[in-house]
């Protein structure tokens, strides 16, 4: 009854842990969740007001399949203003979140048997999206010592005549690492040897960069513009996760193919959300700046506390709102009830069930030595989470 394609796909581990944490909370268990990949801030008022005005004005119908022309024009302006990248409005397709944008972009370009290079740790959905397109994920293991960033040598070793694309994510989910312009240029030099390889550049966390400014691979290597697809959206930087609004911006031939798939699968995203997105693109960035500074304070606190814990290694992430500490020293230990902690999944479930703290295991991201902790939470909750984490880890034998 179930298709082979559906059988190939694994459910999202991040959503699985989050669902279990919510279930325990409903049962009355005190849970502090550091698993969610969404800001704990409310959507800024000027964005909400734009949506309210659209509803009141009766702006209730469908938009063009690719999205409101004025919003695509605003995104085109934003790309030039903020990223120094020139992409025309007709090369932009708005979708129901960045997840859909990258999923449809992969479906539009990847054929059966095509290889797609994915550095690990990776966002949980990348390999599954490639599988849905009947492509082959080629996972390249990166290393803690390099902040889990792909090196030119690793990329060169992974590329061959079967490679169709590479997926880069900067700032990274789950590690928070950011590639510098020099690092991106070095990767681009390798990609120059493979002129048919498409680059999917996931830049959804671009406004949450603490040290310096966000760098896109197109800033480092503008000549790659004819084969680079930028994936972005409004959920992280503007605290608009539930509005479900993202976009792809890239070569027109790919944008047209994405639009064709979207026309048969979902059509355009919510009209009201698009009006809110227009206000986000054209309005004040003050709430974004304030949110970023709050995240910086939380990052600094959490990194300091983690580094003080025996057995944990943690580098300082430059962006997003995650830390990804190495907890491999706790694998192989036992709980006070004699249960063996063999994997980071075991560790995350133990911390959730026995100490009321929700994390996401590195197993879900293709890196079995780490766990992801989100600091998109209040400072009070982070302080309590640190105490629970200390208790949980120190109880392992």
KAUR-V765235 format. One record per residue. N is the residue number from 1. SS is DSSP state (A for helix, B for strand, O for the rest). PHI is phi as a letter, one per 30 degrees, with the letter a starting at -180 (NA if undefined). Layout:
N_SS_PHI, N_SS_PHI
//
This chain:
1_O_NA, 2_O_c, 3_O_d, 4_A_d, 5_A_d, 6_A_d, 7_A_d, 8_A_d, 9_O_d, 10_O_c, 11_O_d, 12_O_d, 13_A_d, 14_A_d, 15_A_d, 16_A_d, 17_A_d, 18_A_d, 19_A_d, 20_A_d, 21_A_d, 22_A_d, 23_A_d, 24_A_d, 25_A_d, 26_A_d, 27_O_d, 28_O_j, 29_O_d, 30_O_d, 31_O_b, 32_B_c, 33_B_c, 34_O_c, 35_O_c, 36_O_d, 37_O_c, 38_O_b, 39_O_d, 40_O_c, 41_O_d, 42_O_d, 43_O_e, 44_O_e, 45_A_e, 46_A_d, 47_A_d, 48_A_d, 49_A_d, 50_A_d, 51_A_d, 52_A_d, 53_A_d, 54_A_d, 55_A_d, 56_A_d, 57_O_d, 58_O_i, 59_O_d, 60_O_c, 61_O_d, 62_O_d, 63_O_c, 64_O_e, 65_O_e, 66_O_d, 67_O_j, 68_O_e, 69_A_e, 70_A_d, 71_A_d, 72_A_d, 73_A_d, 74_A_d, 75_A_d, 76_A_e, 77_A_d, 78_A_d, 79_A_d, 80_A_d, 81_A_d, 82_A_c, 83_A_c, 84_O_h, 85_O_b, 86_O_c, 87_O_b, 88_O_d, 89_A_e, 90_A_d, 91_A_c, 92_B_b, 93_B_b, 94_B_d, 95_B_b, 96_O_d, 97_O_j, 98_A_d, 99_A_e, 100_A_d, 101_A_d, 102_A_d, 103_A_d, 104_A_d, 105_A_d, 106_A_d, 107_A_d, 108_A_d, 109_A_b, 110_O_c, 111_O_c, 112_O_e, 113_O_i, 114_O_d, 115_B_c, 116_B_b, 117_B_d, 118_B_b, 119_B_d, 120_B_c, 121_O_d, 122_O_b, 123_O_d, 124_O_e, 125_A_d, 126_A_e, 127_A_d, 128_A_d, 129_A_d, 130_A_d, 131_A_d, 132_A_d, 133_O_d, 134_O_i, 135_O_d, 136_B_c, 137_B_d, 138_B_c, 139_B_d, 140_B_c, 141_B_d, 142_O_c, 143_O_b, 144_A_e, 145_A_d, 146_A_c, 147_O_h, 148_O_h, 149_O_c, 150_O_d, 151_O_c, 152_A_e, 153_A_d, 154_A_d, 155_A_d, 156_A_e, 157_A_d, 158_A_d, 159_O_d, 160_O_a, 161_O_d, 162_O_d, 163_B_d, 164_B_c, 165_B_a, 166_B_b, 167_B_c, 168_B_c, 169_B_b, 170_O_b, 171_O_e, 172_O_d, 173_O_c, 174_O_c, 175_O_c, 176_O_i, 177_O_d, 178_O_b, 179_O_d, 180_O_d, 181_A_d, 182_A_d, 183_A_d, 184_A_d, 185_A_d, 186_A_d, 187_A_d, 188_A_d, 189_A_d, 190_A_d, 191_A_d, 192_O_d, 193_O_d, 194_O_b, 195_O_d, 196_O_c, 197_O_d, 198_B_d, 199_B_c, 200_B_c, 201_B_c, 202_B_d, 203_O_b, 204_O_d, 205_O_c, 206_O_e, 207_O_d, 208_O_c, 209_B_b, 210_O_c, 211_O_c, 212_O_i, 213_O_b, 214_O_d, 215_O_c, 216_O_c, 217_A_d, 218_A_d, 219_A_d, 220_A_d, 221_O_b, 222_A_e, 223_A_d, 224_A_d, 225_A_d, 226_A_d, 227_A_b, 228_B_c, 229_B_c, 230_B_d, 231_B_c, 232_B_a, 233_B_a, 234_O_c, 235_O_d, 236_O_d, 237_O_d, 238_O_c, 239_O_h, 240_O_b, 241_A_e, 242_A_d, 243_A_d, 244_O_h, 245_O_b, 246_B_b, 247_B_a, 248_B_c, 249_B_b, 250_O_a, 251_O_e, 252_A_d, 253_A_d, 254_A_d, 255_A_e, 256_A_d, 257_A_d, 258_A_d, 259_A_d, 260_A_d, 261_A_d, 262_A_d, 263_A_d, 264_A_c, 265_A_c, 266_O_b, 267_O_i, 268_O_d, 269_O_d, 270_O_e, 271_A_e, 272_A_d, 273_A_d, 274_A_d, 275_A_d, 276_A_d, 277_A_d, 278_A_d, 279_A_d, 280_A_d, 281_A_d, 282_A_c, 283_O_c, 284_O_d, 285_O_c, 286_A_e, 287_A_d, 288_A_d, 289_A_d, 290_A_d, 291_A_d, 292_A_d, 293_A_d, 294_A_d, 295_A_d, 296_A_d, 297_A_d, 298_A_d, 299_A_e, 300_A_d, 301_A_d, 302_A_d, 303_A_d, 304_A_e, 305_A_d, 306_A_d, 307_A_d, 308_O_d, 309_O_d, 310_O_d, 311_O_j, 312_O_c, 313_B_c, 314_O_a, 315_O_c, 316_O_d, 317_O_d, 318_O_c, 319_B_a, 320_O_h, 321_O_b, 322_B_b, 323_B_c, 324_B_b, 325_B_d, 326_B_d, 327_O_c, 328_A_d, 329_A_d, 330_A_c, 331_O_d, 332_O_j, 333_O_d, 334_B_b, 335_O_d, 336_O_d, 337_O_c, 338_O_j, 339_O_d, 340_B_d, 341_O_c, 342_O_d, 343_O_b, 344_A_d, 345_A_d, 346_A_e, 347_A_d, 348_A_d, 349_A_d, 350_A_d, 351_A_d, 352_A_d, 353_A_d, 354_A_c, 355_A_b, 356_O_i, 357_B_b, 358_B_c, 359_O_b, 360_B_b, 361_B_d, 362_A_d, 363_A_e, 364_A_d, 365_A_c, 366_O_i, 367_O_b, 368_O_d, 369_O_c, 370_B_b, 371_B_b, 372_B_c, 373_B_c, 374_B_c, 375_O_c, 376_O_d, 377_O_a, 378_O_d, 379_A_d, 380_A_d, 381_A_d, 382_A_d, 383_A_d, 384_A_d, 385_A_d, 386_A_d, 387_A_d, 388_A_d, 389_A_d, 390_A_e, 391_A_d, 392_A_d, 393_A_d, 394_A_d, 395_O_d, 396_O_d, 397_O_b
//
